[in-house]
C-alpha cells in the first residue's frame, strides 16, 4: 500500500466512512484492537504522511503522541476548575486520549509496533503487490468433509443444520455456528457391537469445530483431519490426527484420552493442548495450556506441564521448551497469525494453507524476519499490505503468491 492509499484510508476513518475490513487493516497497522485507541493514533500518523513506513515516521508518531499527552494534561487542569457535571464527562474522555497516546509511546518503545527492527532497508518505490489475474483470495472459513463408517461423504459446507446421520449409538448434528456435535443415544455402559470410525477433514482454506460423544471439544485448523469413533467403547479413548488441532479433553479418569500423530502418542486425562503436526513444518509441536500430558514416540517420552511445548524434529528427540510462546501457538484458534522473528518461508507456509494458494520464490529468498500479528479474517491482498510495511513483498497471480526479493 503506497503512502497516498494509506492516507486515503486514514481520511476515510476520520470521516467515519471505513468498512469493517478497513478497520481491521488499521488495527493491524497500529497493533491495537481497541477502537478507543485508534483515533489518536490515526491523527498522529496523519501529521507525517510522507514518512509512512519509515523509522522517522515511528519517531514522529511517538512525538505526536507525547504532544497529545501534554496538551490533554493541560486541558484537564483547566477542566478541574470547572465543577459542571457535563464537563466532568468530557474530562473522562480527555483521559482516555491520554491513555491512548501513552500506549503509542509504550508500543513504540517496546518494539510491539508490528515492526521488524532487523529490516532497515529503504522502502522500495515499486508496488509491493501486483495482481496479474485479479483474485479476491478471501480468507478461509468453515469448510470440512465428514466421512462416515460406511464410506458416505457429507460436505459440511452446504449440508443443512440439524441431524446429519446416526452412527451406532450416536446422533450426529450440525449446528448453525459451524460445528459438528456427536450425542450419545444410549447409556455409556451399553457397548456397541462394533466400533464405527468417522473422519472429519478440513481442506486448505478451511477450519471446523467438533464435539465428540464424550464431550471433548476439538478445533481443526486448515488442511487437518481427525479420525475418531462415533462413541468411545472400552476403557480408553483414542483418536488420530494430521495437521493442526486444538483439544479441550473432557475429564474421565477411567478412560484416558490418547492422540496419535505422526508416530507420536499423547496421553491425557483431561486437559487443553494444541498439536501442530503439518508435514511441511520442520517439527511437530505440542503446546500445553492446562493439565498435563505424556508424549512418547517409541524411543523416548516426556511429561508436559502448562506453558511447556514439546518439539520433535526428524531425529525423534523430544525437546521441551519450558518457556513456550503459548499465545503464538494458539493465535490461529483466536483468529490471528502471530509471528515472532519468523523467516519468510514460515510466514508463507501459514498463508498458503489459510488462503489455499501456491507459494513460489522469485530469485533468492529474502533473508528477513517478521514479528507481529495479522488478523486471519482479511483478504490476502490486505495481508500483503501489512507485510509490505516490513519490507516483505510479493505479487499475486491467480491463486499463486510469488515472493520477491
Protein Blocks (a to p, Z undefined) as FASTA:
>chain_A
ZZklmmmmmmmmmnopacfklmmmmmmmnopabfklmmmmmmmmmmmmmlgoiaklmmmm
mmmmmmmmmmmmmmmmmmmmpcbfklmmmmmmmmmmmmmmmmmmmmmmnopnopafklcc
dcdfbdfbdcfbgcfkiadddddddddfkopacdfklgcehjfbdchjaccdddfkopac
dddfbdfklccfbdcdddddddehiacddddfkopacdddehiaddddfbdghjbdcddd
ehjddddddddfklccdddeehiacddfbdcddddfbfkbcbdcdddfbhcddddehjac
cdddehiacdddfkopacddfbbcfklmmmmmnopacdehiafklmmmmmmmmnopaddd
ehjadddddeddddfkbcfklmmmmmmmnopacddehjaccddZZ
